[in-house]
Amino acid sequence: MNTIIIADDHSMTLLGMQNYLKDIGYEVIGAYTDGESAYLNAKKMQPDVQILDINMPILSGLEVLEN
């Protein structure tokens, strides 16, 4: 099973994606509202997939992937 983390600074989008992915059988191991939290937890948890918003506080989704 693929493990996934999600990061989006819009809470409705974040919750909707998280619920949808869980409903279709994916394991969402983290959901974050800023890039720094997503980055730090991705390093620790090593998810198979990261779904990242491009424009977020502290670090953008692109900056998370670059590091």
BELKA-V255609 format. One record per pair of residues at least 4 apart in sequence whose C-alpha atoms are under 7 Angstrom apart, sorted by the first residue. I is the first residue (numbers start at 0). J is the second residue. Records with the same first field share a line. If there is no record, write none. Layout:
I->J ; J
This chain:
0->25
1->25 ; 26 ; 47
2->25 ; 26 ; 27 ; 28 ; 46 ; 47 ; 48
3->26 ; 27 ; 28 ; 46 ; 47 ; 48 ; 49
4->27 ; 28 ; 29 ; 30 ; 46 ; 48 ; 49 ; 50
5->29 ; 30 ; 31 ; 49 ; 50 ; 51
6->13 ; 30 ; 31 ; 32 ; 33 ; 34 ; 37 ; 50 ; 51 ; 52
7->13 ; 31 ; 32 ; 33 ; 51 ; 52 ; 55
8->32 ; 33 ; 55
9->13
10->14
11->15
12->16
13->17
14->18
15->19
16->20
17->21 ; 27
18->22
19->23
20->24 ; 25
21->25 ; 26 ; 27
31->36 ; 37
33->37 ; 55 ; 56 ; 57 ; 58
34->38 ; 55 ; 56 ; 57 ; 58 ; 59 ; 60 ; 63
35->39 ; 57 ; 58
36->40
37->41
38->42 ; 63
39->43
40->44
41->45 ; 46
51->60
52->60
53->59 ; 60 ; 61
54->59 ; 60
55->59 ; 60
58->62 ; 63
59->63
60->64
61->65
62->66
